[in-house]
Each structure stands twice: as structure tokens, then as C-alpha cells.
């Protein structure tokens, strides 16, 4: 099988805080295959952002890696020195942020921002850098880029700024583009445009995309594979088709039920998942979702369930993305036993 | 700006010079800015061309014309040694502006560098630098100057050194605070995720964000520095006689204030003009160079 662009293996990360050790990520494994779009869904605080900052080697200084690896093109990002990391960031991995209003330096013009980001290419003249920047702006759909490139970020609308941020991320032709909720700060029509743009980019730049969102509809529309995260763990992963048609984990099922777009009957009471995300300092002894799970039964409170393939077979700690797997006693062989 | 051919076929209309540089246009239409610029230009030109303008050498003594009233021979009269006050004011301005520009330029550069290091660098460095800044700032200016002058002896270089040391913490603290608040900004994270290292983040992204407020502060500090220099010279701790300084002119005139008040006026008015000019200029520059305050063109 072809080596995935990004492979996260059994990654656990703790943060040291005054309240104690926060176990932000626990034994997370996922892979982003070449030329695929992988979506990560989960509530706020489930470890999505920790995961992507770890993948970029931008972990906050109070974070420590307990176990695992983050292999980018076969090399462990977590063991790289700062110069090695910088050689990868922006060159091989790029990132698009949530809020385009704050992710562009307000005092530099787009031309300055985009030329500066090409600083590694000393052989390019200023004109050459500018020409490339204009070309990239044209590709992300900025009208009249020759004129607009000399404008400042505040002279663009939110959607246009996000396009500029995407253009900046693509300037160096990365093999992995990480998009951290790139449409959350935009309104719905722009959201659709940006998703469309990401699809186009995926086609023309041959970049894999790791798309983080809490919007299930977007994930279904854009992604090939989905990873569902809950309280710092991967609870289920699989292809979009598997996950949306045959959700195996009770959390995924509950998430899908709560998606307003999927509710058939008009109601004022939107369904919710009762309870709240567990305290990541003091974790429940069994399954992390057990306190909120409607289907919890005896084994759930005793020990954390293993990750098992939904179709049956032996438990697996390193699920392959193409394989539909979930971390629950109700799934696979366990389900049969119960 | 760009030399690209317009592919739409519509040749770009010749944009008037001023419209292409809206900053200059705005400056020209701002009365306070123009007043400030005029005052500053008058001071700078008068000081710069003092050699050509001054009718007498600043230390030339004419004993027969001691404490003369203003006349066509001596525009601002003469002092107790018969020196032409107008010439002394001009050369005093030369010293004052020289001191101001050297001090502010040097302390801005050092202050910005230290401030960005403290704001962006590791915590221990921040703590150490802040401790030093606070220690320096806690010295009363005059006492500090007295101590240094006592140790080193009064001279122009001593004054410059003292003022630089006094000015650095102010700039550094502002830059540090700005850097700290910028550091958590998403665009800094975005730049880092695109591969920018500490040097690039600081010079390309932090510096342009902090330099606007600093330029205005630097400009508004010119009168402060001029006043410190004048104050030290007034106390006899600064420029050595017979080199003229506004402070020593004031000091000379002070003894004769009842009979010949123009001596004090001649030393004081340039200080006022300098203060007003650089303050107005600084504020207008701030409005123009800070894009966050800039209106959409």
C-alpha cells in the first residue's frame, strides 16, 4: 500500500496546567492517504486543534508527547528539530486557519504577504514572486488580481480573505493542506464557495487535505474519509459512505441525529446529546463516552473499549483509514457477544 | 506601481501623482500636520544652516555691547558677555537637534530590538529584561544624570549616553507589550505554520505592527530629549561653555531676568516651538502611517 502523507500513530499528548495533567489526546491513530481529503469531526475541546498543532510541530510549550508518532511522509514530525520543522512548514504542509479576519497580518499588503512567504526561493526576483502571487490569486478566484494584490487585508471581505489565506498556503505547492474549520467564520453561501474551491484545489494541486470541522454536512460533501473524535480519542473512523450510512459508535449516531439538516420533522426542540464532555484531568475509568451514552451497559464502566473493525475481525490498535472501525463494546465481535 | 501591461486593453489613465500617494495628499490637507511640519522645518533649517545664517560666531565676545537690547545689529540682543544671542540660539538649536536625533534614533533601535526579544523570547529573558528596564526607569533622571556626570565629567557625549539609557526602557516596554499581544494573534501562528522562523516573524510581521506607534512616540519625544538636554545644560551638567545650548542661554539670562528678559525668552521660545512642531508632526504621521487608522481609499 502507498505510504500515507500523514500518519498519526498512537499519539498521546498531555498538557501541564495548574489543575493537573490534561490528557488532551489519548492513543490517537489516523492516516491521511495521498490525494485524499480526510475530515475530522468533533465537539469543541475534543483535541482537533491539539492534533493539528502536533502535526505541524507547533505544540504549546506546556504540552508533552506521551506516546506515539506523527509521521509526515515517513518522518516523525515530533522528533524533528526546529530548522527541520521549518523546512517542512509552508513548504510541504500548509495550513488555513479558522478566522480569515485575524489570520492575515493587517499592516502588510497582500503583495508583501505573498512575496514574503516565498522567501525560501532566493532565485526568484521580486517580479517573479509577484507574478506567482498574482497567478495564485487568480486560481483561488480573486477577481482582478493584478489590481487587488496591492490592497491590504482589511480591504477584502471575509470570503476573499479566506481565499487569500488559501492562496498563501498553496504558494509553495504543499503535499498536505490542513484546514482548521476554514468556513466557520464565514456565512453559508461563502462556505459553499470555499468548499467548492477546496475541491478544485484538491483536483488541480494534488494535495491531500486534512479538513477539521464540526459541520457534518460539509464533511459529507467534501471528504473521502472521516475521523470522529470525542474527548481526545478517535471513537470511529471510516469512509464517508460507511460513517454516514452505517454509523457504529453511539457518539457518531447521536451526532448524526443532532444534525439539524437531518431532522425530518419540524420541531422547536432540537435534539442534543445530554451531559457534557468529561473532565480531561480525571477521566472516567471505562469508555470516555459512557457517562453520556444511552446504550451503555456493564462492561463500559470497567475498562476502555478497544478499537475494532465494524465488519468483525480481531481488535486493532492501528486502524487503516479505509477500514471502518469504532472504539465501542457494541461493535464487531463484542456486539455479537452482548 | 506595477509595470504589467493591462490585458483588458484599457490603458490605465494617468493617475495624478498625489492620488497615487494618498498619504502625502492627506498630509498636505491636514492643517495641524502642516503647521507642525513648518515649525519643524524652520527649526531644522535654522539649526542646519546656522553657520550661514548666524551674523556672529556664537562665542564671539563684544564687551562694549554687553546686555544690549534687541536691535538690527543684534536681533535678540546680547548676553552678559556681549555675545550675540540670536547666533547662540541658532547654534544651540544645532546642538539640541543633534542630541535629539542621535539619542532617539539609537534608543529606538536598541529599545525595539530588546522589546521584541523580551516579548517574543523565552520567559526568563523577558523577566530579566523587564527587571533591568524597571531599574533604569526608577532612577530620577536628574539624579541619574548627576551621578553619571560626577563619575565621567560633563560633556556632550555624556549627555547623549545618559539620555539614550533613560529612553530605551520606555520604547522597549511598549514594543514588548505590543509583541506579546501580537504573538498570540492568529496571523503570527499562520505565518509560523507557513514556515516563518523567529527572525522573520519579528522583522516582517511584528516590526511593521509596532513601528507606527513608536514613530509617533519618537517624534513626540524629540521635545522631551531637547528639554532634558536644556535642563542639564541649565544646571551646568551638560554642554560645556562656551558651546551654546538653549539651557545655558536660559541660565545666563536667568540672572538678568529683571533688566533683560529677552535672554530668557530667546532660550525658551525655541523650546516651545520645537515641542509644538514635533508633537503636531508626530500625530499627523501616526494618522497616516498606521493602516489600522487609515480609512479605505
Contacts between the chains, C-beta under 8 A, distances in Angstrom:
chain1	res1	chain2	res2	distance
A	56	B	193	5.4
A	58	B	189	7.1
A	58	B	192	6.3
A	58	B	193	6.3
A	82	B	197	7.6
A	86	B	195	5.1
A	86	B	196	7.8
A	86	B	197	5.4
A	87	B	195	7.4
A	88	B	195	7.6
A	89	B	192	7.1
A	89	B	193	5.7
A	89	B	194	6.2
A	89	B	195	4.0
A	90	B	193	7.0
A	90	B	194	3.5
A	90	B	195	3.0
A	90	B	196	7.4
A	91	B	195	6.0
A	93	B	193	7.9
A	94	B	193	7.2
A	94	B	194	6.1
A	95	B	190	6.9
A	95	B	193	4.0
A	95	B	194	7.1
A	97	B	186	5.4
A	97	B	189	7.1
A	97	B	190	5.3
A	97	B	193	7.9
A	98	B	186	7.6
A	99	B	186	6.1
A	102	B	185	6.2
A	102	B	186	4.2
A	102	B	187	6.2
A	103	B	186	4.5
A	103	B	187	5.1
A	103	B	189	7.8
A	103	B	190	4.4
A	104	B	187	5.5
A	104	B	190	7.4
A	105	B	187	4.7
A	105	B	191	7.3
A	105	B	205	5.1
A	105	B	208	7.6
A	105	B	209	7.2
A	106	B	187	7.7
A	106	B	209	7.5
A	106	B	291	6.5
A	106	B	292	6.1
A	107	B	208	4.5
A	107	B	209	5.3
A	107	B	212	7.5
A	107	B	291	5.1
A	107	B	292	7.4
A	108	B	204	7.5
A	108	B	205	7.4
A	108	B	208	6.2
A	116	B	200	7.6
A	116	B	204	5.3
A	117	B	191	7.8
A	117	B	194	5.6
A	117	B	195	7.8
A	117	B	196	7.8
A	119	B	200	6.8
A	120	B	195	7.4
A	130	B	2	7.6
A	146	B	2	6.5
A	146	B	4	5.8
A	146	B	6	8.0
A	150	B	1	6.0
A	150	B	2	7.6
A	152	B	291	5.9
A	154	B	291	7.4
A	154	B	292	8.0
A	154	B	296	7.7
A	155	B	296	6.2
A	165	B	190	7.0
A	168	B	190	8.0
A	168	B	194	6.6
A	169	B	194	6.8
A	172	B	194	7.8
A	172	B	195	7.9
A	178	B	193	7.9
